[in-house]
Amino acid sequence: MIPASGSYRLANARVHRSLTPGLAATFDGDGFALADISVADGKIASIVAHAESKAQADAIDFAGRIVLPCFVDCHTHIDKGHIWPRKPNPDGTFMGALNATGADRAARWSAEDVARRMDFSLRSAYAHGTKAMRTHLDSVPPQEEISWPVFETMRERWRGRIELQAACLLGIEGVRDKAWFERLAKRVAAAKGVLGVVTYMVPDLEELLDHVFAQAIEHGLDLDFHADETDDVAAISLKKIAEASLWNGFEGNILVGHCCSLSRQPDLEVLDTLDKVAKARLAVVSLPMCNLYLQDRRSNGTTPRWRGVTLLHEMKARGIKVAVASDNTRDPFYAYGDLDMLEVYRMATRILHFDHPVGDWPRAVTATPAEVMRLEGAGTLAVGGSADFIVFKGRNWTELLSRPESDRIVVREGRAIERRLPDYAELDELMVG
Ligand SMILES: Nc1ccnc(=O)[nH]1
């Protein structure tokens, strides 16, 4: 369907208002309009409202199929991915995940093991249509010395296919060892990475956050937190991060993941936190699939009654940047997943009600995470931008979000890529013993 030349005209593509800045068209109530797109030398040369009369005989007719820009996945853990067969979560709880992962990491995460699983994950994500990804890297000693060089190699190997970023991951208590944390921040800076920690309520949280911000400022790093991944209403580290950002005058980008406890807290507390999050210009990413799996799980055979996600609608209404992302894949934190951002969006639509109206929610898997990751122009379809897009069978939201769209066409720099998912059997030898 897509010519190999990289230069052609497409007619009748269904594009979304939230992802086509500058397109003058009459959009319908779902935010869609039909457009004609010309691609030249791998770039979008023009994108205009579809006009029957002007449709050229040589144009490829998309017949109203939806075309979205390639996805941006801003919160993953591809250093952990796919260890499930050798290290399952015994009871599906957060503590079960932490303990199982810790044991597997200590025993098995050699550079080769991490590299092969990362490559598997990247091939899956690429085949599904992702063009940029941020992964966290477990960075408790001695893993940081193993995983960061692997990341640097992978980033080079994947350049041009997936723009890969990494953030270090450690519990906030790890920051108490100031000398070690400063060395880590230096290592992260050397790799052009992002400084990340997991926050929860420890007595010295404010002091530790100040040290995290000081290191980020000293090394010119953006920040990426895991915060309050719990149903405990007393978990208010999201608010503490916003306060720390304001009083430290931080000017970089901050992305905060999870924030589960917020949706369990009383309204007044929530309002105060959201005001501070907006003022501090934090961006928030929800991980709907992993949160659904881990949160509200009780080991005594009861039924979960809570979805686990945070207050994305209330945040977006305040102008806070919000995204959804994949999080874990086939590891003790989440038994499933394949880094398919269409699946994430489909699940988010159900779990978080990204509908009635759809509004600009499609930005949550494209343009917004691209902004947070400083990837200019990614996640939109615009003149002059790279022709990186996905052609679906679906012609409206109900068609798009009802089937897996396994037969989607992924176009990169104007050319359809070969969409081959790696075979699980490739990892079998890493799973024995
Ligand atoms: N949800 C998660 C929290 C911490 N680490 C992970 O890998 N995943």
The ligand as an SDF file (V2000), in Angstrom:
LIG
                    3D

  8  8  0  0  0  0  0  0  0  0999 V2000
    5.6590   -0.0980   38.8730 N   0  0  0  0  0  0  0  0  0  0  0  0
    6.9590   -0.2480   39.1460 C   0  0  0  0  0  0  0  0  0  0  0  0
    7.5440    0.2820   40.2710 C   0  0  0  0  0  0  0  0  0  0  0  0
    8.8930    0.0940   40.4730 C   0  0  0  0  0  0  0  0  0  0  0  0
    9.6060   -0.6010   39.5900 N   0  0  0  0  0  0  0  0  0  0  0  0
    9.0170   -1.1130   38.5130 C   0  0  0  0  0  0  0  0  0  0  0  0
    9.6710   -1.7750   37.6860 O   0  0  0  0  0  0  0  0  0  0  0  0
    7.7040   -0.9380   38.2900 N   0  0  0  0  0  0  0  0  0  0  0  0
  1  2  1  0
  2  3  2  0
  2  8  1  0
  3  4  1  0
  4  5  2  0
  5  6  1  0
  6  7  2  0
  6  8  1  0
M  END
$$$$
